[in-house]
Each structure stands twice: as structure tokens, then as C-alpha cells.
Amino acid sequence: LYVDTALNPDEAVSQSVPVYYFNYLESRFEVLPIAEWADVGEGPKRVVQPEYNQAGDEVWFSVWNTMEDTSAIVVVDDETRELKHVIKD
């Protein structure tokens, strides 16, 4: 279960995504540093909208920034939870 927390005032929280395991929802999760992986420089870097690709093996995250700053889409492997690709605007 991927959870975006884009409106959290703590940048460390709004710029990352916790991943919960269905069998361990209360005790086990992993935090993915999505905004860090995006490497877009300055700005609020709000991580939003985790979406699966059509094959269901990747999760795509939007990293929203201001109009003056760079934004990105971060692609993560669903099985390994490792960074696969970054698409910058």
C-alpha cells in the first residue's frame, strides 16, 4: 500500500512515500525517498498520486513543484521498490 502525504507540513514526510505491507499494516513499512530520487533541486517537491502502469509492475509518482522549479515523474519497481527511471519536465 503506497501512501502519499503531500500536504504534511514536514518536508521529510511530504517528499517521501511510506509503503505498507498488507500482512503487517501496523508494524512494518518502508519509506521511499521519492523527491530525493527525482533530484529536481529547489521547491516544495510534493509527492502525489502513486499510480500503477498498465502491466502492474511499476508505480509512477508525480513530484509537483512550483511553475518556476522543475517537476518530475519517478518510476519505481513495484517488486523491489527500487528506482527505475526519472522523467523531468
PLY file of the C-alpha trace (Angstrom):
ply
format ascii 1.0
element vertex 89
property float x
property float y
property float z
element edge 88
property int vertex1
property int vertex2
end_header
0.00 0.00 0.00
1.63 3.25 -1.19
0.55 6.38 0.72
1.19 9.95 -0.41
1.34 12.63 2.28
1.79 15.70 0.08
0.01 18.11 2.43
2.06 17.26 5.51
3.95 20.42 6.63
7.09 18.36 7.39
9.17 18.27 4.19
10.73 14.92 5.10
7.22 13.45 5.15
5.70 15.27 2.16
8.69 14.40 -0.03
8.68 10.67 0.67
6.21 7.80 0.47
5.66 5.08 3.08
4.96 1.62 1.66
2.95 -0.64 3.96
2.82 -4.41 3.63
-0.76 -5.73 3.76
0.07 -8.51 6.22
1.87 -6.10 8.58
-0.05 -2.81 8.30
0.55 -1.77 11.90
4.18 -2.75 12.30
6.06 -2.96 9.02
6.64 -0.31 6.37
9.40 1.09 4.19
9.92 4.77 3.30
10.85 5.62 -0.30
12.73 8.95 -0.78
10.84 9.87 -3.96
11.73 13.60 -4.06
15.39 12.79 -3.37
15.38 10.30 -6.25
13.75 12.92 -8.51
16.73 15.25 -7.96
14.79 18.33 -9.11
16.56 20.94 -6.98
14.71 23.65 -5.06
10.99 23.89 -4.36
8.35 22.16 -2.23
8.64 18.83 -4.15
5.23 17.43 -3.17
4.98 13.71 -3.95
1.49 12.78 -5.13
-0.66 10.25 -6.98
1.02 6.85 -6.90
-0.30 5.02 -9.96
0.48 1.61 -11.43
1.48 1.25 -15.06
-0.67 -0.93 -17.34
1.45 -4.04 -16.70
1.16 -3.57 -12.92
4.89 -3.92 -12.29
5.80 -0.24 -11.84
4.44 2.55 -9.65
4.66 6.10 -11.00
4.80 9.11 -8.65
4.38 12.77 -9.60
6.75 15.20 -7.89
4.98 18.57 -8.06
6.91 21.78 -7.77
6.20 25.45 -8.46
5.97 26.66 -12.06
9.46 28.16 -11.73
11.00 24.91 -10.47
11.50 21.52 -12.09
8.90 18.79 -11.56
9.23 15.08 -12.35
7.68 11.65 -12.58
9.52 8.96 -10.63
9.14 5.34 -11.73
9.63 2.65 -9.06
9.78 -1.13 -9.50
6.80 -2.49 -7.52
8.50 -5.75 -6.54
11.93 -4.43 -5.47
10.82 -0.87 -4.62
13.94 0.43 -6.35
14.18 3.48 -8.59
13.81 2.61 -12.28
13.61 5.98 -14.03
13.04 9.72 -13.58
11.23 11.83 -16.18
11.78 15.57 -15.66
9.78 18.39 -17.22
0 1
1 2
2 3
3 4
4 5
5 6
6 7
7 8
8 9
9 10
10 11
11 12
12 13
13 14
14 15
15 16
16 17
17 18
18 19
19 20
20 21
21 22
22 23
23 24
24 25
25 26
26 27
27 28
28 29
29 30
30 31
31 32
32 33
33 34
34 35
35 36
36 37
37 38
38 39
39 40
40 41
41 42
42 43
43 44
44 45
45 46
46 47
47 48
48 49
49 50
50 51
51 52
52 53
53 54
54 55
55 56
56 57
57 58
58 59
59 60
60 61
61 62
62 63
63 64
64 65
65 66
66 67
67 68
68 69
69 70
70 71
71 72
72 73
73 74
74 75
75 76
76 77
77 78
78 79
79 80
80 81
81 82
82 83
83 84
84 85
85 86
86 87
87 88
